[in-house]
Amino acid sequence: MKPLLLLVFCLISLPVMFYLSEHRSMSSVVWLQGISVTLHQEDSRTPNKQTDKFIGGLLSPSFDEESCLSRYRSALLRKESPHLPSSYLIERLRKYEELHKKCGPNTPLYHKSIIQLNLGQSIELMDCNYLVWTPFNGLGNRMLTIASAFLYAVLTNRILLIHQTVDMVDLFCEPFPDSTWILPSDFPIKNLTKLYQGSETSYGNMLKNKQIKDDVNVPSNSLPAYVYLHLEHDYQHLDKLFFCEKNQVVLQKINWLLLQSDIYFLPGLFLVPQFEDELRWMFPAKETVFHHLGRYLFHPTNTVWGMITRYHTAYLAGSDERIGIQVRVFSRYPISAEDYLKQILMCSQQESLLPEININGTLNPTKSTKKSKAVLITSLYPEYSEKLKSMYYEHTTVTGETVSVNQPTHEVQQQTEKQFHNQKALAEMYLLSYCDVLITTGWSTFGYIGQGLAGLKPWILLTPRDQKPAVPPCTRAVSMEPCFQVPPTYDCRAKKNADLGALVRHVTHCEDVEQGIKLVD
């Protein structure tokens, strides 16, 4: 009987053991007849003051706190995030930091790779491979593409280096201990910001001109020393083959990759089969990808942190609730400030985000409350905050709540090429991320950053039509992840066009961009 009972137990246990093997990203110890199985789980650890400081182990404790005050203090201004990073993600980040220290600028291995780069041809597989990011478009776009590039670097064991132009100076602290992510100024390839879709060294053009074969067996010494990856909104079919597994095998044999992008291409990495396991273990909750990577990578310098904390202390910290409203009007979807404010108010009333006003000036004592709400508006224009401020100054609210309306800047025009403009933009993104509730503008990367850092699902203002407010005015995001606004439409496995928003269960279409895709749980 005993062998029979043992056989029955094993058969019953198989599904459980299979489940555990399929859910490696859980972090608890499960006991099966004396056998312990350690798993990585995103939410099994209870945060305390120390894990709050290091965001559940996301941040390395190796930095001098005074050199970058925001690194360990920023998370303390937000409500505690329910989304702790997985143990596997923390492990991979520490390994990346070791690799970056070993291969970063001014190391012997970096100089060895530069020699091969100067020769103009791959000679051998090097100990260290690199991904060079170059800036393009606004700061929100840049941050989204840096996060995308970093994840790609981690997945492919590359070192991420940032080409820092003058408008990027004094924005972010170094994210990796004992090294730098800034590309040295003597980098031999010049005019990095002049790369474009038709560049001769772009991967798409090299495929077109048969300078590179999309053959997994291609020898590394037949490949160029570097390739430019053009992943901007205007990229073409051959550029988009970057998201195909066969092409990734070829790219991994090239020592240096140069990247320019203005789109959050990160969700496309979840469509590449060879990355599936690593991504599943790193991010058991798919909608937390930018939430974790953004808080790991982007730490405002002390200059920007001073702007953030001064404004937060003066205008936001004392309120019971903070409501962020991010307003962006696109020239392709024109609407007057008056009509767009109507849409914002329709959204806030529909979702009970802002208290209604008493037109007759009377207050219902049974509904009276001493609670206060601070509204933070970020916009290039002052009209929205001025009108909202007047509304709550001239009328009481039906609930008796007091409402203050605040707007740090109104620059009128986006001036990405100016450093101070970018510093103020970064400060406002972070102020948005300290709000309890968010209303954001569809299509806006500025809003994507705020919601991702905050870990909130915003109410998204839908695109106006015919210069009139959208109906319905807004919709709740299904995930806090940013939108990949211009994804590929080619199914690499089926070798035909397909709806990639319906191809994988954790990828769906965006609420604000019909053809876009985003990660969702």
C-alpha positions in Angstrom: 0.0 0.0 0.0 2.8 2.4 0.8 4.2 2.6 -2.8 0.6 3.1 -4.0 0.0 6.0 -1.6 3.3 7.6 -2.5 2.3 7.4 -6.2 -1.1 9.0 -5.5 0.6 11.8 -3.5 3.1 12.5 -6.3 0.3 12.7 -8.9 -1.7 15.1 -6.7 1.5 17.2 -6.1 2.4 17.6 -9.8 0.0 20.4 -10.6 1.1 22.3 -7.5 4.8 21.9 -8.4 4.1 22.9 -12.0 2.3 26.0 -10.8 5.3 26.9 -8.7 7.7 26.5 -11.6 5.5 28.7 -13.7 5.3 31.4 -11.1 9.0 31.8 -10.3 8.4 35.5 -9.6 6.8 34.9 -6.2 8.9 35.4 -3.1 7.8 33.1 -0.3 8.8 29.7 0.9 6.4 26.9 0.2 6.7 23.5 2.0 5.8 20.3 0.3 6.4 17.3 2.5 9.6 18.8 3.9 10.8 20.2 0.6 11.1 24.0 0.6 10.7 26.0 -2.6 11.8 29.6 -2.5 9.8 31.9 -4.9 9.9 35.5 -5.9 6.8 37.5 -5.1 6.1 41.1 -5.7 4.0 41.8 -2.6 5.0 39.3 0.0 7.5 41.5 1.9 6.2 44.0 4.4 7.8 47.4 3.9 9.2 49.3 6.8 11.0 52.6 7.1 14.2 51.2 5.8 12.6 49.5 2.8 10.7 52.7 2.1 14.0 54.6 1.9 15.4 52.0 -0.5 11.9 51.3 -2.1 11.8 47.7 -1.1 15.4 47.1 -2.1 15.0 48.6 -5.6 17.7 51.2 -4.8 21.3 50.4 -3.9 22.3 51.7 -0.5 25.8 52.4 -1.9 25.4 56.1 -2.6 26.2 59.2 -0.5 22.8 60.6 0.4 23.8 64.2 0.4 25.1 64.1 -3.2 21.6 63.4 -4.4 19.0 64.1 -1.8 16.1 62.9 -4.0 17.4 59.4 -4.3 16.3 58.2 -0.8 13.8 60.9 0.1 11.5 61.2 -3.0 9.5 58.0 -2.1 8.8 59.4 1.4 6.7 62.2 -0.1 4.3 59.7 -1.7 1.9 57.3 -0.1 3.5 53.9 0.4 3.4 52.1 -2.9 1.6 48.7 -2.8 3.8 47.5 -5.6 7.1 46.2 -4.2 9.7 45.1 -6.8 10.2 41.4 -7.2 13.3 39.8 -5.6 14.4 38.7 -9.1 14.3 42.3 -10.4 16.4 43.5 -7.4 18.9 40.7 -8.1 19.1 41.6 -11.8 19.6 45.3 -11.0 22.5 44.5 -8.6 24.1 42.3 -11.3 23.7 45.1 -13.9 25.4 47.6 -11.5 28.3 45.3 -11.2 28.6 44.9 -14.9 28.3 48.7 -15.4 31.1 49.3 -12.9 33.2 46.7 -14.7 32.6 48.0 -18.3 31.6 51.7 -17.8 33.5 54.7 -19.1 37.3 54.9 -18.3 37.6 51.2 -17.6 40.1 49.0 -19.5 37.3 47.0 -21.1 35.6 50.2 -22.3 38.8 51.4 -23.9 39.2 47.9 -25.5 35.8 48.2 -27.1 36.5 51.8 -28.3 39.6 50.4 -30.2 37.4 48.0 -32.0 34.9 50.8 -32.7 37.7 52.9 -34.3 38.6 50.0 -36.6 35.1 50.2 -38.1 34.4 46.5 -38.0 33.6 43.8 -35.5 36.6 41.5 -35.0 35.5 39.4 -32.1 32.8 39.2 -29.5 33.9 41.6 -26.7 33.6 41.2 -23.0 31.4 44.3 -22.8 28.8 45.5 -25.3 27.1 48.9 -25.3 23.9 50.8 -26.0 24.3 54.5 -26.6 21.1 56.6 -26.1 20.8 59.9 -27.9 18.2 62.5 -27.0 15.2 63.5 -29.2 12.0 65.3 -28.6 10.6 66.5 -25.2 11.7 65.5 -21.7 8.8 63.1 -21.2 9.7 61.3 -24.4 13.3 61.2 -23.4 12.6 59.6 -20.0 10.3 57.0 -21.5 12.9 56.0 -24.1 15.7 55.9 -21.5 13.6 53.5 -19.4 12.9 51.4 -22.5 16.6 51.4 -23.5 17.7 50.5 -20.0 15.4 47.4 -19.9 16.7 46.4 -23.3 20.3 46.8 -22.0 19.5 44.6 -18.9 17.9 41.9 -21.1 20.9 41.8 -23.5 23.7 42.4 -21.0 24.7 45.8 -22.6 26.0 48.9 -20.8 23.6 51.9 -21.2 25.4 55.2 -21.9 23.7 58.5 -22.2 24.7 61.1 -24.7 24.2 64.2 -22.5 23.6 67.4 -24.4 23.6 70.8 -22.7 19.9 70.8 -22.2 20.2 67.5 -20.2 22.9 68.8 -17.7 21.9 69.0 -14.0 18.7 67.1 -14.4 19.4 63.6 -13.1 21.8 62.1 -10.6 23.9 59.1 -11.6 21.8 56.0 -11.2 24.6 53.4 -11.0 27.1 53.2 -8.0 30.8 53.8 -8.5 30.4 54.6 -12.2 28.9 57.0 -14.7 26.2 56.6 -17.4 27.4 59.7 -19.3 29.0 58.9 -22.6 32.5 60.5 -22.7 33.0 63.6 -24.8 35.8 61.9 -26.8 33.5 59.2 -28.1 34.7 58.7 -31.7 31.3 58.8 -33.4 30.3 62.4 -33.8 27.0 64.2 -34.6 24.9 61.6 -32.7 22.0 64.0 -32.6 22.0 64.2 -36.4 21.0 60.6 -36.8 17.7 60.1 -38.6 15.5 57.5 -40.4 17.5 57.6 -43.6 21.0 57.4 -42.0 23.3 54.9 -43.8 24.2 53.2 -40.5 20.6 52.5 -39.5 19.7 48.9 -39.1 16.8 49.2 -41.5 19.0 50.6 -44.3 21.8 48.1 -43.6 19.2 45.3 -44.1 17.8 47.0 -47.2 21.3 47.4 -48.7 22.3 43.8 -47.6 25.2 45.1 -45.5 23.7 43.0 -42.7 22.1 39.6 -43.2 19.1 38.8 -40.9 20.6 35.3 -40.5 21.1 33.9 -37.0 24.3 32.1 -38.3 26.0 35.3 -39.6 29.6 35.4 -38.2 30.3 38.4 -35.9 33.4 39.4 -37.9 31.2 40.1 -40.9 29.2 42.6 -39.0 29.8 46.4 -38.6 31.4 47.8 -35.4 28.2 49.6 -34.7 24.6 50.0 -35.9 22.1 52.8 -35.4 18.6 51.8 -34.2 16.0 54.2 -35.4 13.0 53.7 -33.2 11.3 57.0 -33.7 7.6 57.6 -34.6 8.5 57.6 -38.3 10.3 54.3 -38.3 9.7 51.9 -41.2 9.1 48.2 -41.6 12.8 47.2 -41.7 13.5 49.3 -38.6 10.6 47.6 -36.8 12.2 44.1 -37.3 14.1 45.1 -34.2 11.2 43.4 -32.3 11.8 40.1 -34.1 13.7 37.3 -32.3 15.8 36.4 -35.4 17.0 40.0 -35.7 17.8 40.2 -32.0 20.1 37.3 -32.4 22.0 39.2 -35.1 22.1 42.5 -33.1 23.5 40.7 -30.1 26.7 40.0 -32.1 27.3 43.7 -32.7 29.5 45.4 -30.1 27.9 48.9 -30.2 24.3 49.9 -30.8 23.3 53.6 -31.1 19.7 54.3 -30.3 17.4 57.3 -31.0 13.7 57.2 -30.1 10.8 59.3 -29.0 8.4 56.5 -28.2 7.9 54.2 -25.2 9.0 51.1 -27.1 9.3 49.0 -24.0 6.0 47.0 -24.4 7.4 45.7 -27.7 10.2 43.9 -25.8 7.4 41.7 -24.3 6.6 40.5 -27.8 10.1 39.0 -28.3 10.0 35.3 -27.3 13.6 35.2 -26.1 12.9 37.8 -23.4 9.7 36.3 -22.1 11.1 34.3 -19.2 13.3 37.1 -17.9 10.5 39.7 -18.1 8.0 37.4 -16.4 10.4 36.8 -13.5 11.4 40.5 -13.2 7.8 41.8 -13.5 5.1 39.5 -12.2 2.8 42.5 -12.3 3.1 43.8 -15.8 1.7 47.2 -15.2 4.5 48.0 -12.7 7.4 48.1 -15.2 7.8 51.8 -15.6 6.8 52.4 -12.0 9.8 50.4 -10.9 12.3 51.4 -13.6 11.4 55.1 -13.4 11.9 55.2 -9.6 15.2 53.3 -10.0 16.6 55.4 -12.8 15.4 59.0 -12.4 16.6 60.9 -9.4 16.4 64.7 -9.8 19.6 66.6 -8.9 19.8 68.7 -5.8 19.0 71.8 -8.0 15.7 70.3 -9.2 15.0 68.7 -5.9 15.1 72.1 -4.2 12.4 73.3 -6.6 10.3 70.3 -5.9 10.5 70.4 -2.1 10.0 74.2 -1.8 6.8 74.1 -3.9 5.5 70.9 -2.2 6.0 72.3 1.3 4.4 75.7 0.4 1.4 74.6 -1.6 0.7 70.9 -1.3 1.9 69.3 1.9 -0.7 70.7 4.2 -3.8 69.5 2.3 -5.9 66.4 3.1 -5.9 65.4 -0.6 -3.9 66.4 -3.6 -5.4 66.3 -7.1 -3.1 66.7 -10.1 -4.5 67.9 -13.4 -2.1 67.8 -16.3 -3.2 69.8 -19.4 -1.7 69.6 -22.8 -3.4 70.9 -26.0 -2.0 69.4 -29.3 -2.2 71.6 -32.4 -3.6 68.6 -34.3 -6.6 68.5 -31.9 -7.3 72.3 -31.3 -9.8 73.4 -28.7 -10.3 76.6 -26.9 -9.2 76.9 -23.2 -12.8 77.6 -22.2 -14.1 74.4 -23.9 -11.3 72.3 -22.6 -11.9 73.5 -19.1 -15.5 72.4 -19.5 -14.3 69.0 -20.4 -12.0 68.9 -17.4 -14.8 69.9 -15.1 -17.2 67.4 -16.7 -14.6 64.7 -16.0 -14.0 65.8 -12.4 -17.8 66.0 -11.6 -18.5 62.7 -13.4 -15.9 60.9 -11.3 -16.5 63.0 -8.1 -12.9 64.2 -8.1 -13.5 67.9 -7.4 -16.4 69.2 -5.2 -19.2 71.0 -6.9 -19.7 74.7 -6.1 -22.8 76.4 -4.6 -24.1 78.8 -7.2 -26.4 80.4 -4.7 -23.7 80.7 -2.1 -25.5 78.7 0.7 -23.9 75.9 2.6 -25.7 72.7 3.7 -24.5 72.3 7.3 -25.1 68.6 7.3 -22.5 68.2 4.5 -20.0 70.6 5.9 -16.5 69.4 6.3 -13.2 71.0 7.2 -11.2 68.9 4.7 -9.0 70.7 2.2 -8.0 69.8 -1.3 -5.0 71.1 -3.2 -5.3 71.1 -7.0 -2.0 71.1 -8.8 -2.3 72.1 -12.5 0.6 71.6 -14.9 0.2 73.3 -18.2 2.0 75.6 -20.6 -0.8 78.1 -20.2 -2.2 79.9 -17.2 -5.9 80.1 -18.2 -7.0 76.8 -16.7 -5.7 77.5 -13.2 -6.8 81.1 -13.2 -10.4 80.2 -14.1 -10.5 77.2 -11.7 -9.0 79.4 -8.9 -11.7 82.1 -9.5 -14.4 79.5 -9.4 -13.4 78.2 -6.0 -12.6 81.7 -4.7 -16.0 83.1 -5.6 -18.2 80.2 -4.5 -18.3 77.8 -1.6 -18.4 74.1 -2.2 -21.4 71.9 -1.6 -19.4 69.7 0.8 -17.8 72.6 2.7 -14.3 71.5 1.6 -11.8 74.2 0.8 -10.0 74.0 -2.5 -6.7 75.7 -3.4 -5.6 75.8 -7.0 -1.9 76.0 -7.8 0.3 76.1 -10.9 4.1 76.3 -10.6 4.8 77.6 -14.2 3.2 78.6 -17.4 5.9 78.6 -20.1 3.5 79.1 -23.0 5.9 77.3 -25.4 7.8 74.0 -25.0 11.5 74.8 -25.0 13.2 71.4 -24.7 16.5 72.8 -26.0 16.8 75.0 -22.8 18.2 73.4 -19.6 16.2 75.5 -17.2 12.9 74.7 -19.0 13.7 71.0 -18.6 14.5 71.4 -15.0 11.1 73.0 -14.3 9.4 70.4 -16.4 11.1 67.6 -14.4 10.1 69.3 -11.1 6.4 69.4 -12.3 6.4 65.8 -13.3 7.6 64.9 -9.8 5.0 67.2 -8.2 2.3 65.4 -10.2 3.6 62.1 -8.9 3.1 63.2 -5.3 -0.7 63.7 -5.9 -3.3 61.3 -4.7 -5.5 61.5 -7.8 -4.5 62.3 -11.4 -6.3 63.7 -14.4 -4.0 63.6 -17.4 -4.2 64.5 -21.1 -4.4 61.6 -23.6 -1.3 61.2 -25.8 0.9 63.2 -23.4 4.2 61.7 -22.3 4.4 64.3 -19.6 1.3 62.7 -18.0 2.6 59.2 -18.5 5.7 60.0 -16.4 3.6 61.5 -13.6 1.3 58.5 -13.4 4.1 56.0 -13.7 6.2 57.5 -10.9 3.1 57.9 -8.7 1.9 54.3 -9.4 -1.6 55.6 -10.1 -4.2 54.8 -12.8 -5.2 58.3 -14.0 -8.4 59.5 -15.5 -7.4 60.3 -19.1 -9.0 63.3 -20.9 -10.0 61.9 -24.2 -9.1 63.7 -27.5 -11.4 66.6 -28.4 -13.2 66.3 -31.7 -14.2 69.2 -34.0 -12.8 71.7 -31.5 -15.4 70.5 -28.9 -15.1 68.7 -25.6 -15.0 64.9 -25.9 -18.0 62.9 -24.9 -17.5 61.1 -22.6 -14.9 63.6 -21.2 -12.5 61.0 -19.7 -11.9 57.4 -19.0 -10.1 55.6 -16.2 -6.8 54.0 -17.3 -6.8 50.2 -17.1 -3.1 50.3 -16.1 -0.6 52.8 -14.9 1.8 51.9 -17.7 2.6 54.5 -20.4 1.4 53.9 -24.0 3.6 52.6 -26.8 1.9 55.0 -29.3 3.4 53.7 -32.5 3.9 49.9 -32.2 4.9 47.6 -35.0 2.1 45.8 -36.9 4.1 42.9 -38.1 3.8 39.5 -36.4 7.3 38.0 -36.6 6.2 34.5 -35.9 3.4 34.4 -38.4 5.3 36.6 -40.9 2.3 38.8 -41.6 0.6 42.0 -40.3 -1.5 41.4 -37.2 -3.1 43.2 -34.3 -0.3 43.1 -31.7 -2.7 44.5 -29.1 -4.6 41.1 -29.2 -1.5 38.9 -29.6 -0.4 38.6 -26.0 -2.7 38.5 -23.0 -0.8 41.1 -21.0 -0.7 43.6 -23.9 -3.8 45.6 -24.8 -4.7 48.7 -26.7 -4.3 52.2 -25.1 -7.3 54.2 -24.0 -6.0 57.4 -25.6 -4.2 56.1 -28.7 -6.3 53.6 -30.6 -3.4 52.0 -32.5 -1.2 52.1 -29.4 -0.5 49.2 -27.0 0.3 49.1 -23.3 1.1 46.5 -20.6 -1.8 45.4 -18.4 -2.4 42.7 -15.8 
